[in-house]
Each structure stands twice: as C-alpha cells, then as structure tokens.
Amino acid sequence: MKIYNTYIIAVASLLLLTTVVLAAIGIASLDIYYVLFAVEALVVTELYVHFSPRARRGLNTVGLVVFFGFLIIASTEVIKIVT
C-alpha cells in the first residue's frame, strides 16, 4: 500500500472516530468539531513526512488554510470570553 493511501486512511479513520465520540458525548458545537478536526489533520500530516516535495507543498498549503480557520475560531471564542 502506498504512503498516500495510508495517509488518507489514517486521516479518515481518525476524523470518523472523533465524530462518533463527540456525537456519543452529545456535543453539538461546530466550533469544537472544527478545532479537533484541524488539530488532528495537522498532526497526522506532520507524522507523514515522507511525501514527495510536490505533495508536501500542497499539504502545507491546505494546512495553512486550516490553521487560519483555527485561529479565526479561537479568536472569536476569546472575544466572547472577554466581552
């Protein structure tokens, strides 16, 4: 099995497991889902460092977009707490 396939299976399995656990707990906030998905996707992406340089650049770009989404959500939560 190629490394790309194992990466996709790892990310999909981890996100599915997170969704099932959060749904079982009864969490309905999309902010929590997004933040956990972002952190998990970034961690798994960093664990798969043996990608080709082209694939790595693409994943870094996607990771940057996800990270900025995380920052936006975190900053809105901080603003809610402060006000």
C-alpha positions as CSV (number, residue, x, y, z in Angstrom):
1,M,0.0,0.0,0.0
2,K,1.4,3.4,-0.9
3,I,2.0,6.1,1.7
4,Y,-0.7,8.3,0.2
5,N,-3.3,5.6,0.8
6,T,-2.2,5.0,4.4
7,Y,-2.3,8.8,4.9
8,I,-5.9,9.1,3.6
9,I,-7.0,6.0,5.6
10,A,-5.4,7.4,8.8
11,V,-7.0,10.8,8.5
12,A,-10.4,9.5,7.5
13,S,-10.4,6.9,10.4
14,L,-9.3,9.4,13.0
15,L,-11.9,12.0,11.9
16,L,-14.6,9.3,11.8
17,L,-13.6,8.2,15.3
18,T,-13.7,11.7,16.6
19,T,-17.1,12.3,15.1
20,V,-18.5,9.2,16.7
21,V,-17.0,10.0,20.1
22,L,-18.2,13.6,20.1
23,A,-21.7,12.6,18.9
24,A,-21.9,10.0,21.6
25,I,-20.9,12.5,24.2
26,G,-23.6,14.9,22.9
27,I,-21.5,17.8,21.7
28,A,-23.3,19.9,19.1
29,S,-21.0,22.8,18.7
30,L,-19.4,23.0,15.3
31,D,-16.5,25.1,16.7
32,I,-15.3,22.1,18.8
33,Y,-15.6,19.7,15.8
34,Y,-13.6,22.0,13.5
35,V,-10.9,22.7,16.1
36,L,-10.4,19.0,16.8
37,F,-10.5,18.1,13.1
38,A,-7.9,20.7,12.3
39,V,-5.6,19.7,15.1
40,E,-5.9,16.0,14.1
41,A,-5.4,16.7,10.4
42,L,-2.3,18.8,11.1
43,V,-0.8,16.2,13.5
44,V,-1.3,13.3,11.1
45,T,0.1,15.4,8.2
46,E,3.2,16.2,10.2
47,L,3.6,12.5,11.0
48,Y,3.7,11.6,7.3
49,V,6.9,13.4,6.4
50,H,8.0,11.1,3.6
51,F,5.8,12.6,0.9
52,S,7.3,13.9,-2.3
53,P,8.1,17.7,-2.2
54,R,5.2,18.5,-4.5
55,A,2.7,16.7,-2.3
56,R,4.3,18.2,0.8
57,R,3.8,21.7,-0.6
58,G,0.2,21.0,-1.4
59,L,-0.5,19.6,2.1
60,N,1.4,22.6,3.7
61,T,-0.9,25.0,1.8
62,V,-4.0,23.1,2.9
63,G,-2.6,23.0,6.5
64,L,-2.1,26.8,6.4
65,V,-5.7,27.4,5.4
66,V,-6.9,25.0,8.1
67,F,-4.7,26.7,10.7
68,F,-6.0,30.2,9.8
69,G,-9.5,28.8,10.2
70,F,-8.5,27.5,13.6
71,L,-7.1,31.0,14.5
72,I,-10.4,32.7,13.5
73,I,-12.4,30.3,15.6
74,A,-10.1,30.7,18.6
75,S,-10.1,34.5,18.3
76,T,-13.9,34.6,18.2
77,E,-14.1,32.5,21.3
78,V,-11.6,34.7,23.1
79,I,-13.6,37.8,22.1
80,K,-16.7,36.1,23.5
81,I,-15.0,35.4,26.8
82,V,-13.5,38.9,27.1
83,T,-16.8,40.8,26.3
